[in-house]
């Protein structure tokens, strides 16, 4: 199951939630309980590979 990041449109809280692929129902904000949330776009793959010293790392020996 993928981990999705959401933002609450009522209080501004950003939170993550494990969801099944294709699960389009609204996520409930853990802070205020609002259903008025939106899914955010994350770029986890590029950030984690750079920290691990991958070929895109500016300090990755070579």
mmCIF file as gemmi writes it, N, C-alpha and C atoms, coordinates in Angstrom:
data_model
loop_
_atom_site.group_PDB
_atom_site.id
_atom_site.type_symbol
_atom_site.label_atom_id
_atom_site.label_alt_id
_atom_site.label_comp_id
_atom_site.label_asym_id
_atom_site.label_entity_id
_atom_site.label_seq_id
_atom_site.pdbx_PDB_ins_code
_atom_site.Cartn_x
_atom_site.Cartn_y
_atom_site.Cartn_z
_atom_site.occupancy
_atom_site.B_iso_or_equiv
_atom_site.pdbx_formal_charge
_atom_site.auth_seq_id
_atom_site.auth_asym_id
_atom_site.pdbx_PDB_model_num
ATOM 1 N N . UNK Axp A 1 ? 0.841 -1.184 0 1 0 ? 1 A 1
ATOM 2 C CA . UNK Axp A 1 ? 0 0 0 1 0 ? 1 A 1
ATOM 3 C C . UNK Axp A 1 ? 0.886 1.248 0 1 0 ? 1 A 1
ATOM 4 N N . UNK Axp A 2 ? 0.576 2.187 -0.861 1 0 ? 2 A 1
ATOM 5 C CA . UNK Axp A 2 ? 1.365 3.421 -0.907 1 0 ? 2 A 1
ATOM 6 C C . UNK Axp A 2 ? 1.026 4.385 0.224 1 0 ? 2 A 1
ATOM 7 N N . UNK Axp A 3 ? 1.981 5.206 0.569 1 0 ? 3 A 1
ATOM 8 C CA . UNK Axp A 3 ? 1.834 6.236 1.588 1 0 ? 3 A 1
ATOM 9 C C . UNK Axp A 3 ? 1.568 7.554 0.87 1 0 ? 3 A 1
ATOM 10 N N . UNK Axp A 4 ? 0.435 8.179 1.15 1 0 ? 4 A 1
ATOM 11 C CA . UNK Axp A 4 ? 0.061 9.437 0.507 1 0 ? 4 A 1
ATOM 12 C C . UNK Axp A 4 ? 0.136 10.581 1.509 1 0 ? 4 A 1
ATOM 13 N N . UNK Axp A 5 ? 0.446 11.766 1.001 1 0 ? 5 A 1
ATOM 14 C CA . UNK Axp A 5 ? 0.521 12.963 1.822 1 0 ? 5 A 1
ATOM 15 C C . UNK Axp A 5 ? -0.693 13.837 1.511 1 0 ? 5 A 1
ATOM 16 N N . UNK Axp A 6 ? -1.345 14.345 2.553 1 0 ? 6 A 1
ATOM 17 C CA . UNK Axp A 6 ? -2.548 15.161 2.409 1 0 ? 6 A 1
ATOM 18 C C . UNK Axp A 6 ? -2.371 16.493 3.115 1 0 ? 6 A 1
ATOM 19 N N . UNK Axp A 7 ? -3.156 17.484 2.697 1 0 ? 7 A 1
ATOM 20 C CA . UNK Axp A 7 ? -3.194 18.79 3.334 1 0 ? 7 A 1
ATOM 21 C C . UNK Axp A 7 ? -4.644 19.11 3.656 1 0 ? 7 A 1
ATOM 22 N N . UNK Axp A 8 ? -4.885 19.557 4.885 1 0 ? 8 A 1
ATOM 23 C CA . UNK Axp A 8 ? -6.229 19.942 5.307 1 0 ? 8 A 1
ATOM 24 C C . UNK Axp A 8 ? -6.5 21.368 4.826 1 0 ? 8 A 1
ATOM 25 N N . UNK Axp A 9 ? -7.603 21.553 4.116 1 0 ? 9 A 1
ATOM 26 C CA . UNK Axp A 9 ? -7.954 22.871 3.591 1 0 ? 9 A 1
ATOM 27 C C . UNK Axp A 9 ? -8.556 23.764 4.669 1 0 ? 9 A 1
ATOM 28 N N . UNK Axp A 10 ? -8.961 23.167 5.801 1 0 ? 10 A 1
ATOM 29 C CA . UNK Axp A 10 ? -9.564 23.948 6.887 1 0 ? 10 A 1
ATOM 30 C C . UNK Axp A 10 ? -8.512 24.498 7.846 1 0 ? 10 A 1
ATOM 31 N N . UNK Axp A 11 ? -7.599 23.641 8.327 1 0 ? 11 A 1
ATOM 32 C CA . UNK Axp A 11 ? -6.627 24.087 9.335 1 0 ? 11 A 1
ATOM 33 C C . UNK Axp A 11 ? -5.186 24.125 8.828 1 0 ? 11 A 1
ATOM 34 N N . UNK Axp A 12 ? -4.922 23.579 7.626 1 0 ? 12 A 1
ATOM 35 C CA . UNK Axp A 12 ? -3.585 23.63 7.047 1 0 ? 12 A 1
ATOM 36 C C . UNK Axp A 12 ? -2.646 22.516 7.478 1 0 ? 12 A 1
ATOM 37 N N . UNK Axp A 13 ? -3.121 21.583 8.273 1 0 ? 13 A 1
ATOM 38 C CA . UNK Axp A 13 ? -2.286 20.478 8.718 1 0 ? 13 A 1
ATOM 39 C C . UNK Axp A 13 ? -1.889 19.595 7.538 1 0 ? 13 A 1
ATOM 40 N N . UNK Axp A 14 ? -0.621 19.183 7.491 1 0 ? 14 A 1
ATOM 41 C CA . UNK Axp A 14 ? -0.147 18.238 6.483 1 0 ? 14 A 1
ATOM 42 C C . UNK Axp A 14 ? 0.076 16.917 7.199 1 0 ? 14 A 1
ATOM 43 N N . UNK Axp A 15 ? -0.46 15.831 6.623 1 0 ? 15 A 1
ATOM 44 C CA . UNK Axp A 15 ? -0.367 14.514 7.259 1 0 ? 15 A 1
ATOM 45 C C . UNK Axp A 15 ? -0.237 13.434 6.204 1 0 ? 15 A 1
ATOM 46 N N . UNK Axp A 16 ? 0.23 12.257 6.608 1 0 ? 16 A 1
ATOM 47 C CA . UNK Axp A 16 ? 0.378 11.125 5.704 1 0 ? 16 A 1
ATOM 48 C C . UNK Axp A 16 ? -0.579 10.012 6.109 1 0 ? 16 A 1
ATOM 49 N N . UNK Axp A 17 ? -0.918 9.198 5.13 1 0 ? 17 A 1
ATOM 50 C CA . UNK Axp A 17 ? -1.853 8.106 5.371 1 0 ? 17 A 1
ATOM 51 C C . UNK Axp A 17 ? -1.569 6.971 4.393 1 0 ? 17 A 1
ATOM 52 N N . UNK Axp A 18 ? -1.584 5.725 4.891 1 0 ? 18 A 1
ATOM 53 C CA . UNK Axp A 18 ? -1.473 4.559 4.024 1 0 ? 18 A 1
ATOM 54 C C . UNK Axp A 18 ? -2.831 4.315 3.383 1 0 ? 18 A 1
ATOM 55 N N . UNK Axp A 19 ? -2.861 4.191 2.053 1 0 ? 19 A 1
ATOM 56 C CA . UNK Axp A 19 ? -4.127 3.98 1.343 1 0 ? 19 A 1
ATOM 57 C C . UNK Axp A 19 ? -3.943 2.893 0.305 1 0 ? 19 A 1
ATOM 58 N N . UNK Axp A 20 ? -5.011 2.215 -0.024 1 0 ? 20 A 1
ATOM 59 C CA . UNK Axp A 20 ? -4.997 1.262 -1.127 1 0 ? 20 A 1
ATOM 60 C C . UNK Axp A 20 ? -4.929 2.036 -2.437 1 0 ? 20 A 1
ATOM 61 N N . UNK Axp A 21 ? -4.291 1.465 -3.444 1 0 ? 21 A 1
ATOM 62 C CA . UNK Axp A 21 ? -4.243 2.089 -4.768 1 0 ? 21 A 1
ATOM 63 C C . UNK Axp A 21 ? -5.661 2.299 -5.265 1 0 ? 21 A 1
ATOM 64 N N . UNK Axp A 22 ? -5.949 3.482 -5.781 1 0 ? 22 A 1
ATOM 65 C CA . UNK Axp A 22 ? -7.257 3.787 -6.329 1 0 ? 22 A 1
ATOM 66 C C . UNK Axp A 22 ? -8.29 4.204 -5.301 1 0 ? 22 A 1
ATOM 67 N N . UNK Axp A 23 ? -7.91 4.283 -4.021 1 0 ? 23 A 1
ATOM 68 C CA . UNK Axp A 23 ? -8.835 4.712 -2.972 1 0 ? 23 A 1
ATOM 69 C C . UNK Axp A 23 ? -8.973 6.229 -3.055 1 0 ? 23 A 1
ATOM 70 N N . UNK Axp A 24 ? -10.095 6.699 -3.6 1 0 ? 24 A 1
ATOM 71 C CA . UNK Axp A 24 ? -10.282 8.121 -3.86 1 0 ? 24 A 1
ATOM 72 C C . UNK Axp A 24 ? -11.13 8.849 -2.815 1 0 ? 24 A 1
ATOM 73 N N . UNK Axp A 25 ? -11.561 8.149 -1.76 1 0 ? 25 A 1
ATOM 74 C CA . UNK Axp A 25 ? -12.375 8.837 -0.76 1 0 ? 25 A 1
ATOM 75 C C . UNK Axp A 25 ? -11.527 9.841 0.021 1 0 ? 25 A 1
ATOM 76 N N . UNK Axp A 26 ? -12.16 10.831 0.59 1 0 ? 26 A 1
ATOM 77 C CA . UNK Axp A 26 ? -11.463 11.885 1.321 1 0 ? 26 A 1
ATOM 78 C C . UNK Axp A 26 ? -10.774 11.328 2.555 1 0 ? 26 A 1
ATOM 79 N N . UNK Axp A 27 ? -9.62 11.894 2.858 1 0 ? 27 A 1
ATOM 80 C CA . UNK Axp A 27 ? -8.919 11.557 4.093 1 0 ? 27 A 1
ATOM 81 C C . UNK Axp A 27 ? -9.406 12.505 5.18 1 0 ? 27 A 1
ATOM 82 N N . UNK Axp A 28 ? -9.501 12.022 6.392 1 0 ? 28 A 1
ATOM 83 C CA . UNK Axp A 28 ? -9.95 12.855 7.512 1 0 ? 28 A 1
ATOM 84 C C . UNK Axp A 28 ? -8.732 13.438 8.221 1 0 ? 28 A 1
ATOM 85 N N . UNK Axp A 29 ? -8.75 14.741 8.442 1 0 ? 29 A 1
ATOM 86 C CA . UNK Axp A 29 ? -7.651 15.427 9.116 1 0 ? 29 A 1
ATOM 87 C C . UNK Axp A 29 ? -7.545 14.941 10.564 1 0 ? 29 A 1
ATOM 88 N N . UNK Axp A 30 ? -6.353 14.495 10.975 1 0 ? 30 A 1
ATOM 89 C CA . UNK Axp A 30 ? -6.188 14.031 12.352 1 0 ? 30 A 1
ATOM 90 C C . UNK Axp A 30 ? -6.209 15.168 13.378 1 0 ? 30 A 1
ATOM 91 N N . UNK Axp A 31 ? -6.017 16.402 12.925 1 0 ? 31 A 1
ATOM 92 C CA . UNK Axp A 31 ? -5.965 17.549 13.829 1 0 ? 31 A 1
ATOM 93 C C . UNK Axp A 31 ? -7.354 18.112 14.125 1 0 ? 31 A 1
ATOM 94 N N . UNK Axp A 32 ? -8.133 18.406 13.065 1 0 ? 32 A 1
ATOM 95 C CA . UNK Axp A 32 ? -9.441 19.051 13.277 1 0 ? 32 A 1
ATOM 96 C C . UNK Axp A 32 ? -10.632 18.172 12.886 1 0 ? 32 A 1
ATOM 97 N N . UNK Axp A 33 ? -10.37 17.026 12.224 1 0 ? 33 A 1
ATOM 98 C CA . UNK Axp A 33 ? -11.441 16.111 11.865 1 0 ? 33 A 1
ATOM 99 C C . UNK Axp A 33 ? -12.159 16.437 10.565 1 0 ? 33 A 1
ATOM 100 N N . UNK Axp A 34 ? -11.71 17.456 9.853 1 0 ? 34 A 1
ATOM 101 C CA . UNK Axp A 34 ? -12.355 17.867 8.604 1 0 ? 34 A 1
ATOM 102 C C . UNK Axp A 34 ? -12.122 16.845 7.489 1 0 ? 34 A 1
ATOM 103 N N . UNK Axp A 35 ? -13.124 16.686 6.621 1 0 ? 35 A 1
ATOM 104 C CA . UNK Axp A 35 ? -12.999 15.843 5.424 1 0 ? 35 A 1
ATOM 105 C C . UNK Axp A 35 ? -12.558 16.659 4.215 1 0 ? 35 A 1
ATOM 106 N N . UNK Axp A 36 ? -12.381 17.967 4.381 1 0 ? 36 A 1
ATOM 107 C CA . UNK Axp A 36 ? -12.006 18.858 3.285 1 0 ? 36 A 1
ATOM 108 C C . UNK Axp A 36 ? -10.481 18.855 3.148 1 0 ? 36 A 1
ATOM 109 N N . UNK Axp A 37 ? -9.961 17.776 2.542 1 0 ? 37 A 1
ATOM 110 C CA . UNK Axp A 37 ? -8.523 17.6 2.39 1 0 ? 37 A 1
ATOM 111 C C . UNK Axp A 37 ? -8.179 17.365 0.929 1 0 ? 37 A 1
ATOM 112 N N . UNK Axp A 38 ? -6.93 17.577 0.586 1 0 ? 38 A 1
ATOM 113 C CA . UNK Axp A 38 ? -6.462 17.336 -0.77 1 0 ? 38 A 1
ATOM 114 C C . UNK Axp A 38 ? -5.148 16.584 -0.736 1 0 ? 38 A 1
ATOM 115 N N . UNK Axp A 39 ? -4.954 15.704 -1.714 1 0 ? 39 A 1
ATOM 116 C CA . UNK Axp A 39 ? -3.731 14.921 -1.784 1 0 ? 39 A 1
ATOM 117 C C . UNK Axp A 39 ? -2.611 15.765 -2.382 1 0 ? 39 A 1
ATOM 118 N N . UNK Axp A 40 ? -1.431 15.701 -1.794 1 0 ? 40 A 1
ATOM 119 C CA . UNK Axp A 40 ? -0.272 16.45 -2.261 1 0 ? 40 A 1
ATOM 120 C C . UNK Axp A 40 ? 0.595 15.571 -3.158 1 0 ? 40 A 1
ATOM 121 N N . UNK Axp A 41 ? 1.39 16.195 -3.987 1 0 ? 41 A 1
ATOM 122 C CA . UNK Axp A 41 ? 2.333 15.474 -4.842 1 0 ? 41 A 1
ATOM 123 C C . UNK Axp A 41 ? 3.673 15.475 -4.129 1 0 ? 41 A 1
ATOM 124 N N . UNK Axp A 42 ? 4.237 14.296 -3.923 1 0 ? 42 A 1
ATOM 125 C CA . UNK Axp A 42 ? 5.506 14.16 -3.217 1 0 ? 42 A 1
ATOM 126 C C . UNK Axp A 42 ? 6.594 13.729 -4.183 1 0 ? 42 A 1
ATOM 127 N N . UNK Axp A 43 ? 7.834 14.093 -3.889 1 0 ? 43 A 1
ATOM 128 C CA . UNK Axp A 43 ? 8.969 13.666 -4.714 1 0 ? 43 A 1
ATOM 129 C C . UNK Axp A 43 ? 9.954 12.892 -3.852 1 0 ? 43 A 1
ATOM 130 N N . UNK Axp A 44 ? 9.482 11.81 -3.253 1 0 ? 44 A 1
ATOM 131 C CA . UNK Axp A 44 ? 10.293 11.048 -2.323 1 0 ? 44 A 1
ATOM 132 C C . UNK Axp A 44 ? 11.438 10.305 -2.983 1 0 ? 44 A 1
ATOM 133 N N . UNK Axp A 45 ? 11.287 9.842 -4.205 1 0 ? 45 A 1
ATOM 134 C CA . UNK Axp A 45 ? 12.304 9.011 -4.843 1 0 ? 45 A 1
ATOM 135 C C . UNK Axp A 45 ? 13.588 9.798 -5.103 1 0 ? 45 A 1
ATOM 136 N N . UNK Axp A 46 ? 13.493 11.003 -5.627 1 0 ? 46 A 1
ATOM 137 C CA . UNK Axp A 46 ? 14.696 11.765 -5.954 1 0 ? 46 A 1
ATOM 138 C C . UNK Axp A 46 ? 15.427 12.221 -4.7 1 0 ? 46 A 1
ATOM 139 N N . UNK Axp A 47 ? 14.717 12.571 -3.661 1 0 ? 47 A 1
ATOM 140 C CA . UNK Axp A 47 ? 15.359 13.029 -2.43 1 0 ? 47 A 1
ATOM 141 C C . UNK Axp A 47 ? 16.078 11.882 -1.733 1 0 ? 47 A 1
ATOM 142 N N . UNK Axp A 48 ? 15.5 10.714 -1.684 1 0 ? 48 A 1
ATOM 143 C CA . UNK Axp A 48 ? 16.121 9.601 -0.969 1 0 ? 48 A 1
ATOM 144 C C . UNK Axp A 48 ? 17.346 9.076 -1.717 1 0 ? 48 A 1
ATOM 145 N N . UNK Axp A 49 ? 17.336 9.067 -3.047 1 0 ? 49 A 1
ATOM 146 C CA . UNK Axp A 49 ? 18.489 8.572 -3.785 1 0 ? 49 A 1
ATOM 147 C C . UNK Axp A 49 ? 19.66 9.529 -3.68 1 0 ? 49 A 1
ATOM 148 N N . UNK Axp A 50 ? 19.402 10.836 -3.596 1 0 ? 50 A 1
ATOM 149 C CA . UNK Axp A 50 ? 20.481 11.813 -3.45 1 0 ? 50 A 1
ATOM 150 C C . UNK Axp A 50 ? 21.136 11.683 -2.079 1 0 ? 50 A 1
ATOM 151 N N . UNK Axp A 51 ? 20.353 11.44 -1.045 1 0 ? 51 A 1
ATOM 152 C CA . UNK Axp A 51 ? 20.906 11.298 0.3 1 0 ? 51 A 1
ATOM 153 C C . UNK Axp A 51 ? 21.712 10.018 0.437 1 0 ? 51 A 1
ATOM 154 N N . UNK Axp A 52 ? 21.374 9.014 -0.347 1 0 ? 52 A 1
ATOM 155 C CA . UNK Axp A 52 ? 22.063 7.735 -0.25 1 0 ? 52 A 1
ATOM 156 C C . UNK Axp A 52 ? 23.392 7.745 -1.011 1 0 ? 52 A 1
ATOM 157 N N . UNK Axp A 53 ? 23.753 8.887 -1.621 1 0 ? 53 A 1
ATOM 158 C CA . UNK Axp A 53 ? 25.016 8.975 -2.337 1 0 ? 53 A 1
ATOM 159 C C . UNK Axp A 53 ? 24.921 8.42 -3.744 1 0 ? 53 A 1
ATOM 160 N N . UNK Axp A 54 ? 23.737 8.479 -4.348 1 0 ? 54 A 1
ATOM 161 C CA . UNK Axp A 54 ? 23.553 7.978 -5.714 1 0 ? 54 A 1
ATOM 162 C C . UNK Axp A 54 ? 24.293 8.823 -6.733 1 0 ? 54 A 1
ATOM 163 N N . UNK Axp A 55 ? 24.189 8.481 -7.999 1 0 ? 55 A 1
ATOM 164 C CA . UNK Axp A 55 ? 24.933 9.168 -9.046 1 0 ? 55 A 1
ATOM 165 C C . UNK Axp A 55 ? 24.514 10.621 -9.219 1 0 ? 55 A 1
ATOM 166 N N . UNK Axp A 56 ? 23.358 11.006 -8.725 1 0 ? 56 A 1
ATOM 167 C CA . UNK Axp A 56 ? 22.896 12.395 -8.829 1 0 ? 56 A 1
ATOM 168 C C . UNK Axp A 56 ? 23.377 13.247 -7.667 1 0 ? 56 A 1
ATOM 169 N N . UNK Axp A 57 ? 24.043 12.643 -6.719 1 0 ? 57 A 1
ATOM 170 C CA . UNK Axp A 57 ? 24.505 13.37 -5.538 1 0 ? 57 A 1
ATOM 171 C C . UNK Axp A 57 ? 25.645 14.311 -5.904 1 0 ? 57 A 1
ATOM 172 N N . UNK Axp A 58 ? 25.568 15.598 -5.469 1 0 ? 58 A 1
ATOM 173 C CA . UNK Axp A 58 ? 26.622 16.533 -5.792 1 0 ? 58 A 1
ATOM 174 C C . UNK Axp A 58 ? 27.969 16.18 -5.167 1 0 ? 58 A 1
ATOM 175 N N . UNK Axp A 59 ? 27.981 15.416 -4.085 1 0 ? 59 A 1
ATOM 176 C CA . UNK Axp A 59 ? 29.243 15.058 -3.434 1 0 ? 59 A 1
ATOM 177 C C . UNK Axp A 59 ? 29.601 13.599 -3.637 1 0 ? 59 A 1
ATOM 178 N N . UNK Axp A 60 ? 28.886 12.897 -4.532 1 0 ? 60 A 1
ATOM 179 C CA . UNK Axp A 60 ? 29.1 11.468 -4.733 1 0 ? 60 A 1
ATOM 180 C C . UNK Axp A 60 ? 30.365 11.159 -5.51 1 0 ? 60 A 1
ATOM 181 N N . UNK Axp A 61 ? 31.457 11.014 -4.946 1 0 ? 61 A 1
ATOM 182 C CA . UNK Axp A 61 ? 32.794 10.725 -5.501 1 0 ? 61 A 1
ATOM 183 C C . UNK Axp A 61 ? 32.832 10.396 -6.977 1 0 ? 61 A 1
ATOM 184 N N . UNK Axp A 62 ? 33.75 10.441 -7.677 1 0 ? 62 A 1
ATOM 185 C CA . UNK Axp A 62 ? 33.637 10.069 -9.064 1 0 ? 62 A 1
ATOM 186 C C . UNK Axp A 62 ? 34.768 10.291 -9.837 1 0 ? 62 A 1
